[in-house]
């Protein structure tokens, strides 16, 4: 009989009962599990991969991610401080299509702040192992979900560890979510996706001494960008991302564009003279939050990338994934306390997710359109490169949506171009 030992308890894996099953142990799934730690519910967390495992990503952990960890658990936030394989980042260097680079420091509530860059292999494992150490959630890696069905108000899940029956299912199984594809087929919106490539390098020259990440909005990528994110040990996460709707229109071959930038671009090529790739470039897709999707149903919620909660402008999704896990846990607890699991009741999750995130998604979508106007982008960055006040305004705009909205005012650009 297959058995999982949790402390002194042996759990039969051939058939299990749970209140909640979370499919996917990335940031969204782990954050929901952590948020349910003291709910009194029996929670099982499953993932098809064994941890630690790689996740193709830019690896940047924004200020929002750091803040979300504190909201999840003060102990978790404290443990994050001792996570070794991470690099502190004090800001971002952004290059315009014309090649003008501007350094923008990070701020939080008007005070200098820092984000981090950490390989997802390490960061996701950090979250997963925290859950295992806490011992309040049954956590099963190397446990793929093979089939699932709704029956008599419960979910029956066929997994590699056996059958699991649960009242509530949280789908946090990523951008290629098998659950979302089957149950929410209308959520696949190609016009609201982005395509990316990532490759780890060693020996990239000219990295910022304070770990600033780099976003280069070169043509023809703009409003997509080429990135360089510094990692510990002299490594870098290098990649590019482009909104899918521009790929066909501009006939962009991502792998070829990636190679051309590293080999030929005047700003980049000298920095890669002695750099060595540690892998072949790996591609991935990003479901952007630029269109509302259906996120809930009878006894089910979609979380993180499975819900399409990635920022349309920056491509950042980890902070919103963690946030969605917290919101999902709140909804689950309301469902159990009210004994309501129907789609009409769980729809409150959709409303709360978009109440918190849709304003920023809409703003990012609009700014993405403005960024695609290379003339305006170049003019703004030319002025910022020569004007400290403009640079500080842009730094404030990254941290405050109220400031960022000023970039939507046509009068802002009329004054800029005078």
ZALUMKOL-128153 format. One record per atom (N, C-alpha, C, O): residue in one letter; x, y, z. Coordinates in steps of 0.001 Angstrom, whole numbers, plus 500000, padded with zeros to 6 digits. Atoms other than C-alpha are relative to their C-alpha. Example, Ala and Ser with C-alpha at 12.3 -4.5 7.8 and 13.67 -1.06 7.14 Angstrom:
BEGIN
A500890498810500000 A512300495500507800 A500900501200500000 A501936501181500665 S499180498810499940 S513670498940507140 S499230501090500730 S499739502198500899 
# end
This chain:
BEGIN
X500841498805500000 X500000500000500000 X500876501246500000 X501642501439500944 X499214498768499992 X501580503359498954 X499676500844501226 X498513500987501604 X500232499279498743 X502063505480502054 X500909501216500061 X502088501136499716 X499227498788499744 X503193509038502813 X500073500197501500 X499043500236502172 X499867499835498556 X504613509524506293 X500118501490500325 X501019502178499845 X499997498628499497 X503798512866507950 X500185499930501511 X499237499670502252 X499728500177498586 X505490512854511323 X499790498543500378 X500427497666499795 X500301501369499568 X504099509742513099 X498826499415499240 X498454498262499459 X501212500432500698 X501122509519510741 X500332499459498615 X501130500053497889 X499843500565501330 X501001507288507660 X498711500221499225 X497639499785499647 X501175499669500800 X498649508526504937 X499909499049498815 X500854498941498033 X500234500910501118 X497199505976502496 X499839500799498718 X498962501657498623 X500038499238501240 X497854507255498979 X499116499364498936 X498922499957497875 X500845500622501022 X495585504810497144 X498644500683499917 X498012500677498860 X501287499291499988 X492489506787498169 X500010500965501160 X500173500560502311 X499941498988498955 X492383510047500079 X498786500916499933 X498197501110498869 X501055499008499897 X489754512506501247 X500633501301500479 X501532501293501319 X499506498695499569 X490407516219501618 X498887501018499864 X497929500817499117 X500905498869500207 X488522519456502000 X500403500765498748 X499563501135497927 X499477499184501101 X490757521266499520 X501196499296499379 X502077498815500092 X498805500423500724 X493181520078496849 X500478501185499184 X499694501837498494 X499361498945500783 X495590522591495335 X500872499317498957 X501800498587499306 X499219500593501082 X496956521544491946 X500995501029499486 X500616502003498835 X498949499065500393 X500281523285491338 X500637500636501220 X499960501301502004 X499311499524498801 X502921524192493921 X500969501134499691 X502025501245500314 X499261498771500222 X504262527403492416 X499572501049501011 X498922500713502001 X500348498948499030 X503835530772494173 X498507500106500296 X498131500343501445 X501446499897499756 X500030530811493704 X499518498859500879 X498831499086501875 X500448501141499227 X499460527290494989 X500562499994501410 X499844499700502366 X499389499985498668 X501913527623497865 X499406501096500869 X499195500890502065 X500554498914499185 X500492530966498968 X498598499656500493 X498235500026501609 X501331500403499536 X496965529518499117 X500124498968501112 X499367499008502081 X499800500995498949 X498248526558501147 X500428500654501303 X499910500315502367 X499542499306498798 X500082528847503577 X498856500780500636 X498724500804501859 X501128499216499483 X496984531049503903 X498945499125500659 X498181499606501496 X500973500928499423 X494902527969504773 X500567499217501183 X499905498330501722 X499331500759498942 X497362526757507413 X499171499854501262 X499122498778501859 X500731500004498730 X495156527679510350 X498488500000499800 X497742500443500673 X501434499998500316 X491764527185508692 X499254498826500608 X498026498847500687 X500652501209499525 X491094523775510205 X499580499063498882 X499007498006499148 X500350500831501150 X490597522373506697 X501145499053499670 X502317499366499880 X498984500928500466 X492385519327505377 X500371500363498573 X499534500323497671 X499535499486501285 X494491520560502470 X501091499078499446 X502007498679500164 X498974500777500692 X496492518536499951 X500520500842498835 X499745501336498016 X499329499254501068 X499004520280497658 X500740499016499113 X501576498252499596 X499341500930500921 X500103518376494547 X500694500769498889 X500277501868498526 X499311499421501157 X502547519138491744 X500575498866499168 X501062497870499705 X499528501051500902 X503535517114488706 X501509499833500039 X502015498764499698 X498537500034500006 X507241517951489149 X500546499664501379 X499846499791502384 X499304500169498745 X509737517015491820 X500760501268500341 X501357501890499462 X499312498777499569 X511169519893493854 X501370499655500557 X501548498635501224 X500088498763500791 X513441521674493329 X499888499708498510 X500429498719498015 X500172500123501449 X512457522125489692 X500126501364499344 X499833502391499955 X499845498749500739 X513176524736487052 X498636500509499553 X497717499726499314 X501175499362500593 X510517527196485902 X500521501113499099 X501211502020499565 X499508498996500937 X511204529247482783 X499345501338500318 X498122501470500258 X500505498732499468 X510858532833483967 X501149500992499993 X502306500605499832 X498960498990499869 X512737536101484263 X500681499997501352 X501768500557501499 X499430500162498657 X513352535300487973 X499993501273500841 X500515501263501956 X500006498760499215 X512764538911489101 X498894499946501049 X497755499586500753 X500954499926498895 X511059539294492481 X499829501476500343 X500715502099500928 X500251498571499837 X509495542742492618 X499800500361501466 X499716499491502333 X500307499533498643 X508915544872495699 X498678499418500475 X498515499115501657 X501302500555499641 X505348543581495613 X500138498571500507 X499449498185501452 X499793501371499549 X506575539987495960 X500503499991501438 X500005499230502268 X499442499932498645 X508610540880499044 X498917500395500998 X498841499824502086 X501077499575499112 X505606542678500567 X498964498893500184 X498437498702501280 X500981501085499917 X503298539751499742 X500470498893500940 X499656498290501639 X499480501021499093 X505577537353501615 X499725500374501449 X499373499519502262 X500277499539498633 X505188539465504751 X498524499844500347 X498180499494501476 X501434500165499759 X501410539402504367 X499610498541500188 X498688498228500941 X500272501424499853 X501457535625504010 X500374499507501389 X499596498827502058 X499498500505498725 X503552534987507097 X501267500749500375 X502223500765499599 X498757499347499559 X506092537014509097 X501171499022500057 X502307499393499762 X498926500998499935 X508059533784509600 X500540499704498604 X501746499540498421 X499580500233501378 X508118533187505841 X500875501150499506 X501911500924498882 X499223498830500422 X509351536736505205 X501374500002500656 X502366500358500019 X498720500062499305 X512068536284507819 X500890498921499403 X502095499121499251 X499220501070500627 X513151532990506256 X500541500421498636 X501626500004498230 X499571499543501323 X513351534700502870 X501294500794500090 X502110500760499169 X498772499211499826 X516063536991504229 X501243499112499913 X502297499543499446 X498835500899499975 X518329533957504624 X500092499127498751 X500997498299498647 X499897500744501254 X517602532511501172 X501283500413499285 X501459501587498959 X498663499660500472 X521100532326499744 X500037500401498532 X500655501407498184 X499819499785501431 X520680532186495998 X499069501098499478 X498137500838498717 X500751498839500479 X519274535658495422 X500938501197499969 X501911501266500720 X499229498764500118 X520670539028494391 X499074501174500235 X497999501244499639 X500794498795499765 X519350542330495721 X500104500926498798 X501164501055498186 X500034499075501127 X518309544821493063 X499443501334500475 X498335501410501007 X500403498681499529 X518139548524493806 X499247500830498991 X498869501963499291 X500713499203500989 X516438549616490603 X500022499325498646 X500324498138498526 X500091500523501355 X516041549200486872 X500648500978499026 X500521502193499178 X499486499217501123 X517893550429483782 X499107499710498806 X498951498557498406 X500896500164501144 X515519551021480875 X500587500752498816 X500916501934498917 X499516499387501240 X516718551684477323 X498839500205499040 X497998499322498872 X501028499687500992 X514488553368474745 X500351499330498677 X501465498830498522 X499680500553501319 X514225552124471139 X501209500661499353 X501920500026498574 X498836499307500558 X516837554749470250 X501289499660500732 X502370500065500307 X498810500419499271 X519208553248472809 X500377500889501162 X501446500705501743 X499717499130498851 X519025555974475486 X499648499253501278 X498506498826501452 X500201500748498758 X519440554318478901 X499788500961501168 X500484501969501295 X500298499195498816 X517959555754482099 X499948499061501202 X499287498023501159 X500019500777498761 X518589554410485611 X498905500533500919 X498840501730501198 X501109499627499126 X515523554407487872 X500065499165501274 X499856497953501222 X499949500765498745 X515926553431491547 X498604499597500462 X497615500245500121 X501270500448499431 X513192551502493358 X499684500801501258 X500570501117502052 X500482499330498797 X511098553299495984 X498767499273500528 X498004498681499765 X501225500484499365 X508460552144498460 X499602501011501051 X500342501251502005 X500466498939499100 X506412554815500234 X501025501118500124 X501255501659501206 X499053498891500039 X508993557373499188 X501379499692500528 X502229500579500589 X498708500390499432 X511905555429500671 X500688499032499038 X500031498144498493 X499300500963500864 X514613553650498622 X499754498569500448 X499779498270501642 X500340501389499692 X513790549953498423 X500751499084499047 X501452499543498145 X499339500936500897 X515045546807496783 X499128498787499742 X498432498285500624 X500566501284500349 X513671543857494926 X501134498987499965 X502232499248500457 X498994501050500065 X515536540638494239 X499892499270498667 X498883499366497968 X500029500954501107 X516439538235491467 X500458498663500565 X501551498555501121 X499684501327499489 X516378534561492397 X499452498963499029 X498290499064498635 X500523501016500909 X516097531516490117 X498732499369500554 X498649499065501744 X501248500593499537 X512599530099490271 X500229498606500591 X499475498170501461 X499670501300499416 X514181526715490983 X500214500131501495 X499816499250502258 X499713499783498583 X515308528157494325 X498828500650500721 X498469500235501823 X501082499283499326 X512453530543495104 X498786499101500196 X498223499061501290 X501166500868499868 X509661528057494396 X500266498873500993 X499376498489501752 X499652501046499042 X511497525353496344 X499986500545501431 X499610499846502371 X500056499343498689 X511839527802499231 X498570500005500541 X498348499689501710 X501399499985499570 X508042528179499358 X499497498590500297 X498826498355501303 X500484501373499841 X507392524455498917 X500557499353501266 X499831498669501986 X499393500594498809 X509833523427501644 X499488500650501280 X499421499998502322 X500608499350498831 X508352526002504025 X498701499289500372 X498431499048501549 X501255500712499749 X504998524244503635 X500271498625500596 X499596498209501537 X499656501320499465 X506588520854504226 X500476500102501450 X500102499278502285 X499478499842498635 X508396522105507337 X498882500342500982 X498904499910502134 X501126499654499131 X505168523580508720 X499170498763500335 X498655498646501447 X500685501259499746 X503522520162508355 X498495500069500129 X497874499119500605 X501458499867499883 X499957521470508187 X499280499637498712 X498058499488498703 X500547500351501309 X499436520614504510 X500677498719499512 X501893498576499634 X499414501174500640 X499925517236502837 X500528500455498643 X499752500880497787 X499397499492501232 X502357518115500048 X500612498840499222 X501435498091499749 X499580501108500851 X502981515708497166 X500585500546498709 X499847501055497865 X499417499683501294 X505470516475494410 X500164498705499207 X499903497622499729 X499998501154500905 X506064514132491462 X498630499324499976 X498525498097499946 X501367500513499900 X502303513753491553 X499125500717498972 X498458501702499289 X500758499363501079 X500683514605488221 X498510499705500143 X498112498620500568 X501448500176500083 X496937515118487919 X499691499427498627 X499983500052497608 X500249500686501266 X495779512653485251 X498577500225499488 X498381500489498302 X501403499792500364 X491983512986485241 X499291500674501156 X499704500554502309 X500798499393498935 X489408514976487146 X498564500154499524 X498305500361498338 X501421499900500337 X485618515124487282 X499231500484501222 X499642500274502364 X500903499520498957 X482840516728489281 X498894498964500168 X498242498590499194 X501004501036499762 X480516514193490914 X499347500193501358 X500012500152502392 X500794499884498767 X477767514712493490 X500559501056500959 X500628500837502169 X499526498900499165 X479196518009494728 X501440499887500453 X501896500691501266 X498591500182499652 X482773516725495016 X500833499908498721 X500311499680497629 X499050500249501083 X485861516568492824 X500669498662500230 X501123498365501335 X499245501242499966 X487344513189492051 X501223500171499108 X501103500398497904 X498747499714500690 X490983513533491071 X500835498728499917 X501194498140500937 X499101501131500195 X493018510719489584 X501416500547499850 X501721501265498898 X498629499517499999 X496658511400490386 X500959498820499982 X500547497670500131 X498998501060499988 X499889509449490197 X500176499399501386 X500788498340501533 X499934500535498639 X499594508988493968 X498730499245500369 X498651498661501450 X501267500650499703 X496060507587493750 X498835500944499829 X498999502062499340 X501218499200500118 X492491508883493863 X499863500927501203 X500031500508502348 X500273499036498932 X491778512027495859 X498600500566499773 X498260500977498664 X501356499443500053 X488234513166496613 X499971501238500887 X500391501196502043 X499994498756499222 X487712516749497726 X498761500828499687 X498098500640498667 X501125499086500200 X485067519399498111 X500389501167499094 X499585501629498285 X499588498773500691 X487107522263496655 X501320499765499287 X502222499126499827 X498788500133500809 X489747522418493906 X500532501382499651 X499807502224499120 X499324498765500381 X492227525258493480 X500984499671498878 X501925498901499069 X499163500265501171 X493820525253490023 X501096501054499913 X500855502197499523 X498833499111500045 X497294526784490265 X501079499347499152 X502268499413499463 X499093500826500803 X498836524672487534 X500585500730498798 X500907500104497788 X499179499242500919 X500381527472485513 X499340500445498712 X498146500245498491 X500489499390501239 X500061529144482133 X499370498978499062 X498473499317498291 X500559501061500845 X499331525818480408 X499067499099500802 X499021497888500588 X500884500733499099 X496787524775483015 X499086499021499266 X498289499415498415 X500891501005500600 X495110521512482025 X498582500167500539 X497611499873499842 X501319499802499408 X492257522348484393 X499280501149499325 X498107501024498973 X500627498842500641 X491602525783482889 X499619499689498557 X498553500095498095 X500297500317501399 X491783524441479338 X498738499147499873 X497949499332498946 X501146500905500088 X489189521760480045 X498715500653500487 X497665500497499863 X501210499473499375 X486768523671482269 X499661501423499583 X498507501839499685 X500212498611500390 X487210527233480993 X500620500238498627 X501544501041498509 X499365499901501325 X487985526899477265 X499970501403499411 X500814501738498580 X500067498633500509 X486937530489476581 X501074500908500541 X501192502054500106 X498955499172499402 X489865531725478686 X501247500127499134 X502082500998499376 X498806499961500845 X492441531033475970 X499874501138498997 X499147501029498010 X500119498782500793 X492906534477474433 X501370500330499418 X502200500943500090 X498676499819500596 X495837534588472019 X500390501469499870 X501573501810499896 X499700498573500121 X495525538350471628 X500390500614501340 X500798501774501400 X499638499514498666 X496150538671475375 X501051499073500610 X500956498668501769 X498887500826499552 X499303536600475628 X501310500642499555 X501344501505498677 X498664499562500390 X503011537232475424 X500879498768499876 X500667497772500567 X499062501104500194 X505815534969474226 X501381500431500468 X501782501578500274 X498689499644499477 X509230534829475836 X501030498907499815 X500697497749499560 X498857500917499999 X512657533206475785 X500883500341501190 X501018501505501566 X499050499788498913 X515084532737478645 X501222499127499803 X501122497988499346 X498761500772500050 X518727531650478754 X500905500486501125 X501113501690501275 X499041499636498970 X521130531578481701 X501391500144499387 X501812499316498579 X498651499716500478 X524582533072481006 X500937500202501184 X500515500566502282 X498965499563499069 X527812533468482874 X500960500921499249 X501207500751498055 X498991499138500590 X530314536230482262 X499480501197499227 X500234501792498458 X500492498776500638 X528043539027481025 X500674501196500681 X500690501281501909 X499273498862499456 X529987542264481472 X499087501210500192 X498000501283499619 X500683498726499849 X528859545704482642 X498757499969500848 X497903500844500707 X501167500037499120 X526309544635485268 X500093501116501037 X501189501488501457 X500036498872499065 X525236547404487645 X500484499563501383 X500125498480501845 X499468500393498682 X527066547407491016 X498926499817501060 X499152499113502044 X501094500167499044 X523722547681492854 X498939499023499486 X497801499025499957 X500897501051500450 X522145544829490929 X498787500471499234 X497779499767499190 X501147499526500777 X519853546957488774 X499675498990498892 X500569498509498196 X500419500811501134 X517827544827486380 X499946500887498761 X499870502110498873 X499955499234501253 X517856545866482714 X498869499581499067 X498628498394498846 X501043500210501002 X514991546248480234 X500342500861498793 X500404502086498899 X499603499288501210 X515951547187476674 X498894499866498945 X498659498783498409 X501143499999500922 X513036548165474412 X500479500246498570 X500126501250497951 X499443499860501338 X514871547631471134 X498931499730498938 X497972498994499171 X500802500372501162 X513190547604467742 X500502498656499471 X501708498412499521 X501450499843500160 X511381545538466553 X499213499430501163 X498027499138501006 X500680500623498863 X510537544171470033 X498960500915500639 X497905500458501078 X500828499040499282 X508973547329471436 X498515499881499614 X498200499917498424 X499870499820498554 X506673547246473492 X500479498777500775 X500402498755502003 X499277501058499319 X508369543947474243 X501425500469500265 X501813501563499855 X498658499548499645 X511914544033475554 X500962498823500155 X500559497677500352 X498886500903499721 X515269542285475892 X500451500297501420 X500611501461501787 X499635499740498600 X516294541796479525 X501316499333500378 X501735498336499792 X498844500588499321 X519396541137481586 X499768500187501492 X499693501318501972 X500226499945498559 X518822540270485259 X501174499316500698 X501425498135500456 X498819500583499341 X521899539721487474 X499617498978501069 X498661499172501820 X500189501066499024 X522089536547489572 X501289499806500793 X502340500307500391 X498775500262499236 X524540535376492240 X501026499212499192 X500682498527498229 X498933500792500591 X527892533903491246 X500392500409498603 X500914499590497846 X499615499532501319 X528431536037488164 X499101499510498881 X499481499580497713 X500950500476501006 X525388534573486373 X498980501085499677 X498818502049500425 X501056499077500413 X522635536407484521 X498861499217499365 X499078498223498671 X501176500487500713 X519109535601483424 X499804500963498831 X499559502152499036 X500090499173501202 X518932536878479833 X498826499495499162 X498646498289498995 X501135500453500796 X515838536841477682 X499304501138499290 X499754502284499310 X500833498988500637 X513211538648475711 X498544499539500030 X498247498345500052 X501434500269500022 X509430538903475719 X499308500981499085 X499637502167499064 X500727499170500961 X507043540211473079 X498520499620500047 X498194498434499998 X501436500323500083 X503220540493473138 X499699499229498717 X500169499593497639 X500214500913501123 X501922537751470857 X499400500696498789 X499677500314497652 X500661499357501139 X499839540109468743 X500993500740499095 X500675501052497947 X498987499336500822 X503061541794467541 X500885499010499253 X501532499375498272 X499088500966500601 X504891538584466652 X499684499757498532 X500553499871497668 X500381500260501381 X502913537739463529 X500015501253499152 X500433501232497994 X500072498738500731 X502390541359462547 X501382500436499518 X501527500954498411 X498641499572500347 X506131542011462548 X500879498838499521 X502052499031499202 X499279501191500455 X507161538463461566 X501297499816500789 X502376499653500219 X498847500129499114 X509474538182464573 X500243498536500320 X499347497832500785 X499549501315499562 X511392534951465076 X500763500205501300 X501858500769501294 X499428499689498694 X512158535013468801 X501437499496500142 X502311500233500598 X498646500554499840 X515192532719468720 X501009500762499146 X502121501043499591 X499098499260500873 X516715534547465782 X500243501408500525 X501370501901500497 X499873498645499462 X516016537962467330 X500898500010501228 X501721500907501406 X499185500125498800 X517559536841470596 X501480499879499629 X502330500575500185 X498607500194500430 X520722535639468855 X500560501250499336 X501719501597499559 X499534498804500699 X520942538767466679 X500358501122500974 X501361501810500787 X499730498939499028 X520752541135469664 X501336499738500697 X502158500645500825 X498771500337499271 X523530539313471533 X501227500102499090 X502302500500499540 X498859500022500916 X525743539046468467 X500265501344499332 X501411501658499011 X499838498844500876 X525106542358466708 X499606501343500603 X500086502374500130 X500491498691499548 X523371545044468781 X501133500805500624 X501855500287501477 X498848499208499533 X525826547887469470 X500029500217501505 X501109500390502069 X500033499809498549 X524685548292473089 X500318498708500745 X500823498743501867 X499945501288499312 X524767544584473906 X501225499160499639 X501789498497500509 X499053501011500480 X527354542749471815 X501323499994500759 X501871498925501029 X498706499954499310 X530500543980473618 X499909499375501394 X500894498851501914 X500168500533498648 X529062542881476954 X499936498466499995 X500087497827501036 X500091501457500118 X528682539316475652 X501218499395499307 X501189498236498895 X498804500495500703 X532158538996474128 X500508498702500598 X500850497765499877 X499454501170499321 X533260536479476733 X498934499251500800 X499249498380501611 X501089500666499281 X529864535408478016 X499745498615499414 X499963498376498227 X500254501374500428 X528889531742477861 X498596499584500388 X498239499673501563 X501334500496499651 X525338530375477644 X500103498677500739 X500937497837500402 X499993501229499203 X524612527635480179 X498911499032499575 X498778497952500150 X501102500831500478 X521647526213478285 X499578500509498633 X500015501576498202 X500664499507501191 X519724526465475053 X498865500923500427 X498231500663501449 X501131499135499638 X517175529333475092 X498705499194500093 X498412498363499233 X501249500716499759 X513866528069476477 X498825500962499837 X498846502070500372 X501162499159500246 X510518529450475337 X498874499732500977 X498784498647501552 X501177500156499142 X507361530012477358 X498963501040499629 X499273502043498986 X501103499082500273 X503995531724477122 X499493500654501267 X499556500069502348 X500499499233498859 X502485534363479394 X498562500435499731 X498334501235498823 X501381499513500144 X498693534789479737 X499842501327500747 X499920501369501974 X500010498654499434 X498306538524480310 X498638500356500611 X497596499839500208 X501221499577499328 X495774540197482572 X499306501157499305 X498602501931499953 X500584498869500730 X494681542615479844 X498569499737499563 X497956500593498925 X501403500287500263 X491304540905479470 X499453499157501142 X500132498259501639 X500597500763498911 X488939539587482114 X499647498590499535 X499152498388498426 X500329501398500239 X488523535820482276 X499042499501501080 X498890500137502122 X500793500661498961 X486139533541484146 X500962499225500888 X501738498409500392 X499014500551499088 X488046532457487245 X499428499004500999 X500168498472501826 X500609500846498974 X485554530351489211 X498851499186499427 X498319499477498356 X501139500841500351 X482905527669489040 X499563499234501230 X499903499616502350 X500465500801498865 X481261525039491218 X501195499350500706 X501802498415500183 X498926500587499206 X483853524303493897 X501371500111499385 X502223499258499634 X498691499866500653 X486776525576491831 X500355501461499794 X499494502290499502 X499453498672500274 X488976528672491510 X501284499844499204 X502035498890499403 X498732499931500727 X491777529528489082 X500902501036500666 X500444502106501066 X499038499143499314 X494921531092490547 X501190500289499097 X501487499519498183 X498721499705500624 X498073532796489283 X499958499985498482 X499029500517497875 X499927500032501460 X499112532137485693 X498826499248499389 X498406499568498277 X501174500720500507 X496227529676485276 X498807500930499854 X497899500671499063 X501076499007500054 X493964532685485846 X500337501157499072 X499496502030498855 X499607498914500891 X495918534959483468 X500170501314500732 X499539502309500377 X499855498818499147 X497093537470486087 X501372500654499869 X501902501193500841 X498676499420500239 X500363538656484516 X499863501428499500 X499033501710498636 X500062498593500380 X500971542385484174 X500298500163498508 X501324499675498033 X499820499899501455 X500572543325480479 X501229500784499572 X501757500547498485 X498856499169500389 X503412545863480486 X501325499383500425 X502238499245499611 X498724500488499476 X506120544387482701 X500192498499499805 X501326498020499776 X499900501450500079 X505314540686482293 X500199499349501354 X500446498145501423 X499800500531498657 X505613540273486075 X498714499334500483 X497628499899500350 X501196500704499556 X503259537700487565 X500093499373501371 X499088498888501891 X499841500710498729 X504702536359490817 X499229500689501118 X498565500025501915 X500723499279498949 X503292539100493051 X498501499760499921 X497857499504500938 X501435500240500154 X499796538700491609 X499636498543500235 X498530498248500686 X500252501413499709 X500098534913491834 X499855499786501506 X498933499107501959 X500078500120498542 X500787535162495562 X498726500666500514 X498035500126501378 X501219499293499579 X497998537705495959 X498759499156499706 X497856499071500539 X501168500807500343 X495540535432494146 X499859498812500955 X498744498399501275 X500072501091499033 X496466532600496524 X499389500443501313 X498625499698501926 X500585499462498764 X495593534771499504 X498505500239499842 X497712499898500719 X501428499730500248 X492294535877497958 X499226498685499873 X498107498569500372 X500656501297500157 X491463532278497005 X499771499329501349 X498710498750501583 X500159500603498672 X492061531079500568 X498850500649500759 X498076499959501424 X501121499307499352 X489672533734501882 X498667499507499449 X497727499281500211 X501235500459500614 X487015532614499392 X499676498565500420 X498519498242500692 X500212501382499568 X487490528944500296 X499428499958501414 X498482499216501680 X500485499996498615 X486992529685503983 X498570500520500087 X497785500033500902 X501399499527500023 X483818531652503224 X499069498910499482 X497957498748499984 X500825501079500539 X482513528739501168 X499724498931501052 X498590498473501194 X500194501034498981 X483073526242503971 X499175500512501180 X498362499772501733 X500774499476498866 X481675528526506668 X498534500183499642 X497673500135500520 X501377499819500453 X478535529101504569 X499406498739499389 X498222498700499053 X500426501229500684 X478353525568503131 X499439500315498620 X498451499724498185 X500381499614501360 X478060527212499710 X501202499795499083 X502256500396499292 X498901500295500921 X480202525867496859 X499577500193498548 X500315499838497629 X500533499831501347 X478057526793493855 X500682501167499294 X501287502029499931 X499324499000500822 X479304528970490996 X499539501414500306 X500330502353500213 X500498498662499679 X477075531891491988 X500711500566501227 X500971501766501308 X499341499547498779 X478756532029495390 X501498500211499774 X502067501185500265 X498552499868500215 X482341531464494209 X500333501158499067 X501488501577498987 X499751498877500921 X481920534265491648 X500518501228500734 X501094502130500125 X499454498892499206 X482773536630494499 X501520500064499879 X502113501134500012 X498536500039500193 X486377535520493936 X500400500807498772 X501338501602498832 X499721499233501212 X486352536897490376 X499920501498500272 X500791502276499882 X500201498564499740 X484990540205491593 X501118500567500853 X501580501682500609 X498956499493499111 X487595540520494337 X501359500055499300 X502118501004499492 X498742499990500750 X490517539573492080 X500070501230499108 X501077501939499106 X499955498883500940 X489572542178489490 X499821501341500699 X500262502367500181 X500044498757499221 X488710544771492134 X501415500409500393 X501762501590500363 X498638499701499553 X492291544501493338 X500969500236498846 X501917501009498989 X498968500025501037 X494074544064490016 X499623500670498690 X500511501086497945 X500353499587501354 X492052545267487045 X500411501437499697 X500724501758498551 X499583498627500248 X492883548951487510 X501432500061499505 X501742500795498566 X498599500014500419 X496588548227487228 X500157499306498646 X500971499723497822 X499938500670501307 X496022545798484341 X499603500959498878 X500269501022497844 X500480499072501030 X494070548422482395 X501025501087499739 X501282501457498593 X498976498966500140 X496706551053483080 X501206499456499241 X501734500122498350 X498837500596500673 X499508548712481995 X499712499743498533 X500579499932497680 X500373500254501404 X497625547768478831 X500075501297499190 X500567501298498062 X499970498721500698 X497247551436477894 X501438500490499825 X501814500982498761 X498602499573500080 X500883552211478704 X500790499129499022 X501744499595498398 X499365500862500996 X501907549220476600 X499785500564498599 X500690500555497765 X500281499382501289 X500191550894473668 X500830501250499781 X501326501483498679 X499177498794500119 X502000554159474376 X501468499643499774 X502161500297498995 X498602500404500149 X505333552352474693 X500297499551498581 X501433499663498120 X499783500448501376 X504830550944471194 X500207501167499038 X500638500975497901 X499731498799500789 X504992554537469913 X501451500428500261 X501731501146501221 X498575499772499763 X508764554755469564 X500360501481500038 X501290501876500741 X499705498558500012 X508686558500468836 X499795500600501392 X500653501329501889 X500268499478498655 X507069559312472201 X500968499406501021 X501477500109501893 X499095500677499075 X509184556748474027 X501393500640499934 X501988500955500965 X498668499416500153 X512413558156472606 X500065501424500533 X501051501812501160 X500023498613499525 X511392561755473363 X500001500051501527 X500726500843502129 X500083500033498539 X510491560920476972 X501343499589500597 X501806500191501565 X498740500491499430 X513715558994477561 X501156500959499724 X502089501045500522 X498976499002500278 X515844561662475900 X499969501101501052 X501010501542501539 X500119498956498984 X514483564245478312 X500407499471501370 X501091500162502126 X499674500572498697 X514790561899481315 X501497499811500179 X502007499910501296 X498553500208499911 X518440561233480496 X500734501285500360 X501874501245500824 X499350498712499750 X519166564957480892 X499386500756501173 X499899501801501575 X500772499237499027 X516675565950483594 X499720499148501232 X498986498163501151 X500150500773498769 X516821564693487190 X498550499975500470 X498081498958500981 X501404499955499582 X513252565832487906 X499167498979499236 X498319498297499812 X500729500976500801 X511942563739485033 X500364498576500410 X499497497703500445 X499600501342499567 X513963560731486182 X499318499616501303 X498875498478501463 X500653500311498722 X512542560971489689 X498501499805499816 X497886498989500504 X501415500210500312 X509039561320488258 X499766498581499489 X498816497919499908 X500158501345500538 X509511558085486303 X500236498946501067 X499568497912501073 X499771500932498891 X510924556348489390 X498777499945500900 X498380498865501337 X501228499967499197 X507868557479491375 X498858499290499280 X498046498612499910 X501077500615500780 X505587556310488550 X500052498480500081 X499010497825500072 X499897501457499880 X506949552762488831 X499395499505501302 X498877498390501363 X500461500434498686 X505945552662492496 X498580500422500315 X497977499887501246 X501297499417499636 X502672554615492427 X499140500154498752 X499475500923497852 X500880499932501170 X499829554107489957 X499382501377499812 X499062501768498690 X500565498646500127 X498475557575490735 X500942500892499209 X500501501703498394 X499004499249500774 X501698559072489408 X500062499455498579 X500150500223497621 X499906500648501305 X501809556572486545 X498885500467499066 X499096500570497857 X501129499587500848 X498387557734485307 X500253501331499296 X499614501632498288 X499671498738500670 X499890561116484453 X500590499743498619 X500539500611497747 X499447500345501307 X501594559317481564 X498918499791498950 X499215499694497760 X501109500176500942 X498139558861480013 X499436501331499514 X498610501359498602 X500543498680500332 X497464562600479791 X500722500567498770 X501937500757498810 X499353499445501203 X498107563995476270 X500758501295500269 X501751501582499600 X499312498745499690 X499084567339477837 X501423499753500500 X502317500579500310 X498661500357499528 X502035565580479452 X500979499959498825 X502103500447498938 X499121500152501160 X503475564814476002 X500112501302499203 X501136501560498569 X499904498690500661 X502626568246474578 X501050500856500680 X501839501528500015 X498996499243499258 X504692569836477330 X501397499403499758 X502388500124499646 X498716500680500198 X507419567219476815 X500640500417498675 X501855500601498601 X499486499765501341 X507755568020473104 X500214501465499661 X500628501790498548 X499802498585500259 X507890571786473452 X501486500323499826 X501844501478499599 
# end
